[in-house]
Amino acid sequence: VQLQASGGGLVQPGGSLRLSCAASGDRLRFYAIGWFRQAPGKEREGVACINSHDGTVYYSDSVKGRFTATRDNAENTAALRMDSLKSEDTAVYYCAAEFRPRGQTKCTVDEHSYWGQGTLVTVSS
């Protein structure tokens, strides 16, 4: 599966942004989908991950209550709605996927085999 993330940009603190992830080459319905970010000088971290079989979403503590991850299997897309953005949310955001029709997928880099190219989110006044 090929993934392409889009929707990044410059937003003021407290603002909102919606990232999209479009998939091609395979159907996403059997894939776990993850959203990751990497800030300058920091390791890539998982912020939101969605299981394939039951749609359960894991959120990291740093974004819980502010970010909402969704998937649309019919459209073969995923999205990350980001509200109440903070300067520390500034990073390159990636969508990723792992073929996992059943079971849990950890929201970690090594648990996801397919990656999009990343989209930059800058939160600044």
Salt bridges, closest charged atoms under 4 A:
GLU45 OE2 - ARG37 NE 2.74
ASP54 OD2 - HIS53 NE2 3.52
ASP61 OD1 - LYS64 NZ 3.36
ASP83 OD1 - ARG81 NE 2.89
ASP89 OD1 - ARG37 NH1 2.87
ASP89 OD2 - ARG66 NH1 2.75
GLU98 OE2 - ARG100 NH2 3.98
GLU111 OE1 - ARG100 NH2 3.81
